[in-house]
Amino acid sequence: MSTENVNDEKLPSYNETQVVSDHDPPRYNATANPSESVSLATMEGAAPPTYDSLFGKIKEAKREHGTGFQFFKSVATILSAAIGGIACIALAAVLLAIPVVQLYYGVNKKDDCAINSKIPLYLIVSGASGVAAIVLQVLSCMCSDENGESKCALLTHIQSLLNLFNFAWFICGNVWVYKVHGEVVYDDTASEFFCDKTAYLLAFWCITAAYIMLGAMCLLGILLCMCMVCFGS
């Protein structure tokens, strides 16, 4: 090759070579794992996940309903939704034992309470209505949406009527059981004051336990309101 041909070739100028060096060198993250850098950039630009806490929902219920009956009803609904349908069914299965025992002893001891034959009747009706209430509650849990609201209006009305009946029947049981508390006899079957010990004590303690639970719920509600007043704003 002649020197003349070599000199005729156009050599790249300084500016053309400089263009290549003007680009920034690739970052290590981009060269090491391009997909990872894209995902990191996406995560940096995305908003952090948001969620409603249980305490926040209770505060919202207090803001909407104050501290009246509707507030406690909303709190019960929120807690029921937080516990979940499976836990609700499991709790109902445990509570089902009480009305079943009432029904069993009421039927078997219906002729063994001379002092007041309505005490075994109280156990029978209370047990049957208790079973029905728990079954309806399980169905309500299965038919509820994510907010704990029942999607079956008819089921809600039936539960309300049954709860009203149970309350009235509970008052009747109070009169029948507590009225003879100091006169009942367990040993002498021929006495007019006789009543089967198991049947009477079952009725007595079921009613008394209801008052204990009511007092515990009231105390829990007071403590909850105090915590919201002290720590919530």
Salt bridges, closest charged atoms under 4 A:
GLU60 OE1 - ARG63 NH1 2.33
GLU64 OE1 - HIS65 NE2 3.76
ASP111 OD2 - LYS110 NZ 3.30
ASP196 OD1 - LYS109 NZ 3.68
